[in-house]
Amino acid sequence: MISITEEAKQYLDSMIGFGLHGRYARVSVESGGCSGYQYSWDLVDDAANGTLVEDILVIDNSADSFIEGCEIHMVEGFAGSSLVVKNPKLLHNVVVVKVLQYNRKRNVRI
């Protein structure tokens, strides 16, 4: 089971509401990053090949074992807002993520 903070849900709603392609956000896992894996985000039209969580987020089947027990947060920084997966299984909780990010000042999806 994963959890999504209220801020992250609102962020996902806003990303989907911008009219970008997709009805749901999807998180998957790709090889790469410091630990050998990184989370990848995109928008999709259906929940095929994944598990729908709270009618907003699709956990890709390949990511199930990596995401189990994680918490998804929205963080804001100088470059904009992004989603972060906090994984209690990681020794140092250092995660390299490709994030679904939106720079609000420039209205540009990064």
C-alpha positions, 0 to 999 in steps of 0.5 A: 500500500502507498499513501499520497499526501493531500498536497500531492493529490492537489498537485496531480489534479492541477497537472491533469486539469491543465489539459495535458495529455492524460486522465491519470498520473502514472509512476513507473520504475526505470533502471538508472540513478544512484541505486540502480533505479529511478521513478518515472512520471507521465500522464496516461488515459487509462489504468491498463497495466497498473493499479489505480490508487485514489482514482488519480495515480496509476502504479505501473505493474513494474513498479509495484514492489518498489513503491510498496510502503512509499509516500508520495509528496509534492515539494516546491522549490526554486525551479517549480513544483515536483512529486517526490517518492519517499521510500522507507526501504532505502537506507539513506532515502536518496532517490533519483527521480524524473519528476512530473514537474511544472514551472508555474512562473513560465507555464512550461512543463519540464 
